[in-house]
Amino acid sequence: MTGRNKMTSAEVSQIWSAFVVNMMFKAHLEYFLVHCNDLEIRSVLDSALQFSNKITTGARAFLNEEDYPTPIAFTEKDIHLDAPRLYTDHFYLYNIQNLSQYGMLGHSLSLSVSGRADIREFFSNCVRETVELYNRATEVLIKKGLYLTAPTVPICKQIDFVKEKSFLTGWLGERRPMTVLEINYIVANYLGTAIGRAVCMSFSQVARSKEIRAYFLRGSQIAQQHLRAFQSMLSEAGLPSIPSFESEVTNSTIAPFSDKLMMIKVVSLGVIASARYGQALGEGGRHDIGANYAKMLAGTLKFQEEGAKILIDRGWLEQPPTAVDRKALARV
């Protein structure tokens, strides 16, 4: 550590999170590989596992250098490789593509708040390798005819500017057509939510705890409500519907993961969904579309909070490093 600055709170938070998140990814990927028969998809999964191992090794080294305790995260007790197949090979590929999309955003954020040269290099490599993983997964989806695209719209022949405040309305009267930006957010949120619903549905089949099974079932139901809202908006605009992923889940009732790992996975998906909805809401646009996002965001945040309470009650929510409690030190 001689000659190096100590990690800032921002750098510690991103390194700590990268370790915990990728320990979860590793568990999923190891299980996926046990049941993956398609050689092309298997190659993508293997690359993803190697990448995840690289991140956890690097993150652990940074934490150890400064004597931060390594998070417990997950152990071999949280994964059951002998469990039957819970998903199709196609779902593995969709899952990798979806997670790499958020990985690109997450690693870019980590890079943007890092100052130390070695940490910037670490996250720069993470960004590059995540982009490569996304491209590989997407190419295989395209090759197999599985790639889900956003709908096309007629080409505008001229540049135009918004001239009326009615551009923002949407409650009463005739609504203007959706912009391509609004369509993009709806499609992206639909696909992310569809994957989240499939995960919740699969976990509700296999979780051991009755309380946790009910939580996952509620998550599946909330996601289904959101999917119907997205489909309704697309249908109203005369745009085609998008398939979901329920058929990619098998009827297995034997858990490949511990209830703890599955709970943290679903709560994490809720965090991602909240970020997606919040970004779409922040972009503005038609008031009725914004109201839909606001309602979905509120419901997702409540669902996250319920999940966090379950994790805390069961002693499963690991606390990140914190600032010094000066009052405790002063014994006041």
C-alpha positions as CSV (number, residue, x, y, z in Angstrom):
1,M,0.0,0.0,0.0
2,T,3.0,2.3,0.2
3,G,2.6,5.4,-2.1
4,R,-1.1,4.7,-2.6
5,N,-4.0,6.8,-1.3
6,K,-6.5,5.0,0.8
7,M,-9.7,4.1,-0.9
8,T,-12.4,6.8,-0.7
9,S,-15.9,5.9,0.6
10,A,-17.1,5.9,-3.0
11,E,-14.4,3.4,-4.1
12,V,-15.0,1.2,-1.1
13,S,-18.8,1.1,-1.8
14,Q,-18.3,0.1,-5.4
15,I,-15.6,-2.5,-4.7
16,W,-17.7,-4.0,-1.9
17,S,-20.8,-4.1,-4.1
18,A,-18.9,-5.6,-7.0
19,F,-17.7,-8.5,-4.7
20,V,-21.2,-9.3,-3.3
21,V,-23.0,-9.0,-6.6
22,N,-20.5,-11.2,-8.5
23,M,-20.6,-13.9,-5.7
24,M,-24.3,-14.1,-6.5
25,F,-23.7,-14.2,-10.2
26,K,-21.1,-17.0,-9.7
27,A,-23.6,-19.2,-7.9
28,H,-26.2,-18.7,-10.7
29,L,-23.7,-19.4,-13.5
30,E,-22.3,-22.5,-11.8
31,Y,-25.8,-23.9,-11.6
32,F,-26.7,-22.8,-15.2
33,L,-23.6,-24.6,-16.5
34,V,-24.6,-27.9,-14.9
35,H,-27.8,-28.0,-17.0
36,C,-26.8,-26.1,-20.2
37,N,-26.8,-28.4,-23.3
38,D,-26.4,-25.9,-26.1
39,L,-22.7,-25.5,-26.8
40,E,-22.8,-21.9,-28.0
41,I,-24.8,-20.8,-25.0
42,R,-22.5,-22.8,-22.7
43,S,-19.5,-20.9,-24.1
44,V,-21.2,-17.6,-23.2
45,L,-21.9,-18.8,-19.7
46,D,-18.4,-20.1,-19.3
47,S,-17.0,-16.7,-20.3
48,A,-19.4,-15.0,-17.9
49,L,-18.2,-17.2,-15.0
50,Q,-14.6,-16.5,-15.7
51,F,-15.3,-12.8,-15.8
52,S,-17.2,-13.0,-12.5
53,N,-14.4,-14.9,-10.9
54,K,-12.0,-12.2,-12.0
55,I,-14.1,-9.5,-10.5
56,T,-14.4,-11.2,-7.1
57,T,-10.7,-12.0,-7.0
58,G,-9.8,-8.4,-7.8
59,A,-12.4,-6.9,-5.4
60,R,-11.2,-9.2,-2.6
61,A,-7.6,-8.1,-3.1
62,F,-8.5,-4.4,-2.9
63,L,-10.5,-5.0,0.4
64,N,-7.7,-7.1,1.9
65,E,-5.1,-4.5,1.1
66,E,-6.8,-2.0,3.4
67,D,-7.9,-4.5,6.0
68,Y,-11.6,-4.3,5.2
69,P,-13.3,-7.6,6.1
70,T,-14.3,-9.6,3.1
71,P,-18.1,-9.8,2.9
72,I,-19.5,-13.3,3.6
73,A,-21.9,-12.9,0.7
74,F,-22.6,-16.5,-0.3
75,T,-21.0,-19.8,0.3
76,E,-21.2,-23.4,-1.1
77,K,-24.2,-23.9,1.3
78,D,-26.2,-21.4,-0.8
79,I,-26.0,-23.4,-4.1
80,H,-27.3,-26.9,-4.8
81,L,-25.8,-28.1,-8.1
82,D,-27.6,-31.4,-7.9
83,A,-31.0,-29.7,-8.2
84,P,-33.0,-30.4,-11.4
85,R,-33.1,-27.9,-14.2
86,L,-35.2,-24.9,-13.4
87,Y,-34.8,-22.9,-16.7
88,T,-34.3,-23.5,-20.4
89,D,-31.0,-22.8,-22.1
90,H,-32.6,-19.9,-23.9
91,F,-33.4,-18.2,-20.6
92,Y,-29.8,-18.5,-19.5
93,L,-28.9,-16.5,-22.6
94,Y,-31.6,-13.9,-22.1
95,N,-30.5,-13.6,-18.4
96,I,-26.8,-13.0,-19.4
97,Q,-27.8,-10.3,-22.0
98,N,-30.1,-8.6,-19.4
99,L,-27.5,-8.6,-16.6
100,S,-24.7,-7.4,-18.8
101,Q,-26.8,-4.4,-19.8
102,Y,-27.0,-3.4,-16.2
103,G,-23.4,-4.4,-15.6
104,M,-22.3,-1.9,-18.3
105,L,-24.2,0.9,-16.4
106,G,-23.0,-0.3,-13.0
107,H,-19.3,-0.6,-13.9
108,S,-19.4,2.8,-15.7
109,L,-20.8,4.4,-12.6
110,S,-18.1,2.7,-10.5
111,L,-15.4,4.0,-12.9
112,S,-16.9,7.5,-12.8
113,V,-16.6,7.8,-9.0
114,S,-13.1,6.3,-8.7
115,G,-9.9,8.3,-8.5
116,R,-7.1,5.9,-7.7
117,A,-5.4,4.7,-10.9
118,D,-5.5,1.0,-10.1
119,I,-9.2,1.1,-9.2
120,R,-10.0,3.0,-12.4
121,E,-8.0,0.4,-14.4
122,F,-10.0,-2.3,-12.6
123,F,-13.4,-0.9,-13.5
124,S,-12.2,0.1,-17.0
125,N,-11.5,-3.5,-17.6
126,C,-14.9,-4.5,-16.1
127,V,-16.6,-2.1,-18.6
128,R,-14.7,-3.5,-21.6
129,E,-15.3,-7.1,-20.6
130,T,-19.0,-6.5,-19.9
131,V,-19.5,-4.9,-23.3
132,E,-17.8,-8.0,-24.9
133,L,-20.1,-10.3,-22.9
134,Y,-23.2,-8.4,-23.9
135,N,-22.1,-8.5,-27.6
136,R,-21.5,-12.2,-27.4
137,A,-24.8,-13.0,-25.8
138,T,-26.6,-10.7,-28.3
139,E,-24.9,-12.3,-31.3
140,V,-25.9,-15.8,-30.2
141,L,-29.5,-14.6,-29.6
142,I,-29.6,-13.1,-33.2
143,K,-28.1,-16.2,-34.7
144,K,-30.7,-18.4,-33.0
145,G,-33.6,-16.1,-34.0
146,L,-34.2,-15.3,-30.3
147,Y,-33.3,-11.6,-30.2
148,L,-36.2,-9.5,-29.1
149,T,-36.2,-6.1,-30.9
150,A,-38.0,-2.9,-30.3
151,P,-40.8,-2.1,-32.8
152,T,-39.9,0.0,-35.8
153,V,-41.7,3.3,-36.6
154,P,-42.0,5.2,-40.0
155,I,-39.0,7.5,-40.7
156,C,-39.7,11.2,-40.1
157,K,-38.8,13.2,-43.2
158,Q,-38.3,16.5,-41.4
159,I,-37.0,18.1,-38.2
160,D,-39.7,19.5,-35.9
161,F,-40.0,21.2,-32.6
162,V,-42.6,21.0,-29.9
163,K,-45.0,24.0,-30.2
164,E,-47.8,23.2,-27.9
165,K,-48.0,22.3,-24.2
166,S,-50.5,19.6,-25.2
167,F,-47.4,17.6,-26.0
168,L,-47.2,16.7,-22.3
169,T,-50.9,15.9,-21.8
170,G,-52.4,12.5,-21.9
171,W,-55.2,12.5,-19.4
172,L,-58.1,13.6,-21.5
173,G,-58.9,14.0,-25.2
174,E,-56.7,12.9,-28.1
175,R,-53.3,11.7,-27.1
176,R,-50.3,12.4,-29.3
177,P,-48.4,9.4,-30.7
178,M,-45.6,8.1,-28.4
179,T,-42.1,9.3,-29.2
180,V,-39.4,6.8,-30.0
181,L,-37.8,7.7,-26.6
182,E,-41.0,6.7,-24.8
183,I,-41.3,3.5,-26.8
184,N,-37.7,2.6,-26.0
185,Y,-38.2,2.9,-22.3
186,I,-41.4,0.9,-22.4
187,V,-39.8,-1.9,-24.3
188,A,-36.7,-2.0,-22.1
189,N,-38.7,-1.9,-19.0
190,Y,-41.0,-4.6,-20.3
191,L,-38.1,-7.0,-21.0
192,G,-36.4,-6.4,-17.7
193,T,-39.7,-6.8,-15.8
194,A,-40.5,-10.0,-17.8
195,I,-37.2,-11.6,-16.7
196,G,-37.9,-10.5,-13.2
197,R,-41.3,-12.1,-13.2
198,A,-39.9,-15.4,-14.5
199,V,-37.3,-15.4,-11.7
200,C,-40.0,-14.6,-9.1
201,M,-42.3,-17.3,-10.5
202,S,-39.5,-19.9,-10.5
203,F,-38.4,-19.1,-7.0
204,S,-42.0,-19.3,-5.7
205,Q,-42.0,-22.9,-6.9
206,V,-38.9,-23.9,-5.0
207,A,-38.4,-21.8,-1.9
208,R,-38.5,-23.7,1.4
209,S,-40.1,-21.0,3.6
210,K,-43.8,-20.4,3.2
211,E,-43.3,-16.7,3.9
212,I,-40.7,-16.4,1.3
213,R,-42.7,-18.4,-1.3
214,A,-45.5,-15.9,-0.7
215,Y,-43.2,-13.0,-1.2
216,F,-41.9,-14.3,-4.5
217,L,-45.5,-15.1,-5.6
218,R,-46.4,-11.5,-4.8
219,G,-43.5,-10.2,-6.8
220,S,-44.6,-12.3,-9.8
221,Q,-48.1,-10.8,-9.5
222,I,-46.8,-7.3,-9.3
223,A,-44.6,-7.8,-12.3
224,Q,-47.5,-9.3,-14.2
225,Q,-49.5,-6.1,-13.5
226,H,-46.7,-4.0,-14.8
227,L,-46.4,-6.1,-17.9
228,R,-50.1,-5.7,-18.7
229,A,-49.6,-1.9,-18.3
230,F,-46.7,-1.9,-20.8
231,Q,-48.5,-4.0,-23.3
232,S,-51.6,-1.8,-23.0
233,M,-49.5,1.3,-23.8
234,L,-47.9,-0.4,-26.8
235,S,-51.2,-1.7,-28.1
236,E,-52.8,1.7,-27.8
237,A,-50.0,3.0,-30.0
238,G,-50.7,0.3,-32.6
239,L,-47.4,-1.4,-31.8
240,P,-46.9,-5.2,-31.6
241,S,-46.9,-7.0,-28.3
242,I,-43.7,-8.5,-26.8
243,P,-43.4,-12.1,-25.6
244,S,-42.7,-13.0,-22.0
245,F,-40.5,-15.7,-20.4
246,E,-42.9,-17.9,-18.4
247,S,-42.4,-20.8,-20.8
248,E,-38.7,-20.7,-20.1
249,V,-39.3,-21.9,-16.5
250,T,-39.7,-25.6,-15.9
251,N,-42.0,-27.3,-13.3
252,S,-39.2,-28.2,-10.9
253,T,-40.0,-27.7,-7.2
254,I,-36.5,-28.4,-5.9
255,A,-34.4,-25.4,-5.0
256,P,-31.0,-24.9,-6.7
257,F,-30.3,-22.0,-4.3
258,S,-30.8,-21.2,-0.6
259,D,-33.8,-19.0,0.4
260,K,-31.2,-16.3,1.4
261,L,-29.6,-16.2,-2.1
262,M,-33.0,-16.1,-3.8
263,M,-34.3,-13.4,-1.5
264,I,-31.3,-11.2,-2.2
265,K,-31.5,-11.9,-5.9
266,V,-35.2,-10.7,-6.0
267,V,-34.6,-7.7,-3.9
268,S,-31.7,-6.8,-6.2
269,L,-33.9,-7.1,-9.2
270,G,-36.3,-4.7,-7.5
271,V,-33.5,-2.2,-7.1
272,I,-32.7,-2.5,-10.8
273,A,-36.4,-2.1,-11.7
274,S,-36.7,1.0,-9.5
275,A,-33.7,2.6,-11.2
276,R,-35.2,1.8,-14.6
277,Y,-38.7,3.2,-13.7
278,G,-37.1,6.3,-12.1
279,Q,-35.0,7.0,-15.2
280,A,-38.0,6.7,-17.5
281,L,-40.1,8.9,-15.2
282,G,-37.3,11.5,-15.1
283,E,-37.2,11.8,-18.8
284,G,-40.7,13.4,-18.8
285,G,-43.1,13.1,-21.7
286,R,-46.8,12.4,-21.7
287,H,-48.4,12.8,-18.3
288,D,-50.3,9.5,-18.5
289,I,-47.1,7.5,-19.2
290,G,-45.4,9.3,-16.3
291,A,-48.3,8.5,-14.0
292,N,-48.0,4.8,-14.9
293,Y,-44.3,4.8,-14.0
294,A,-44.9,6.7,-10.8
295,K,-47.4,4.1,-9.7
296,M,-45.1,1.2,-10.7
297,L,-42.2,2.8,-9.0
298,A,-44.1,3.2,-5.7
299,G,-45.3,-0.4,-5.8
300,T,-41.7,-1.7,-6.5
301,L,-40.2,0.4,-3.7
302,K,-42.8,-1.0,-1.3
303,F,-42.0,-4.5,-2.5
304,Q,-38.3,-3.9,-2.0
305,E,-38.9,-2.6,1.6
306,E,-40.9,-5.7,2.4
307,G,-38.0,-7.9,1.1
308,A,-35.4,-5.9,3.1
309,K,-37.5,-6.5,6.3
310,I,-37.5,-10.2,5.7
311,L,-33.7,-10.2,5.1
312,I,-33.1,-8.2,8.3
313,D,-35.5,-10.4,10.4
314,R,-33.6,-13.5,9.3
315,G,-30.1,-12.0,9.7
316,W,-29.3,-12.2,6.0
317,L,-28.7,-8.5,5.2
318,E,-25.0,-7.9,5.3
319,Q,-24.1,-4.3,6.2
320,P,-21.6,-2.5,4.0
321,P,-18.7,-0.6,5.6
322,T,-20.0,2.5,7.4
323,A,-18.6,5.9,8.6
324,V,-17.3,6.1,12.2
325,D,-20.0,6.6,14.8
326,R,-18.5,9.5,16.7
327,K,-21.3,9.5,19.3
328,A,-20.5,5.9,20.2
329,L,-16.8,6.7,20.5
330,A,-17.7,9.7,22.8
331,R,-20.0,7.4,24.8
332,V,-22.8,10.0,24.8
